[in-house]
Amino acid sequence: MVHQYASPAVDGPRIRALRIQSGLSVTDLARRIGITPQYLSQIENKHRPTVSPQTFAKFLAAMGVEDREILKPSTSSDDRPAA
């Protein structure tokens, strides 16, 4: 069982792909979520593999994603971002 306050792991390259697909710049998405563009860049480049539960929820809302699993790293060895 995952504790509700645990920091969720995120798939930075998948977030980048979804951001680009949505036509958002790093600055636009960061502003919507309430984080700095630098922090978002670190997430997208896998320098920050986890985020707070609140930030994860804001990613879901800002990107219009209903499936929480889409932003989490896949368990397969396939490291390509989902389109």
Secondary structure, 3 states (H helix, E strand, C coil): CCCCCCCCECCHHHHHHHHHHCCCCHHHHHHHHCCCHHHHHHHHCCCCCECCHHHHHHHHHHHCCCCHHHHCCCCCCCCCCCC
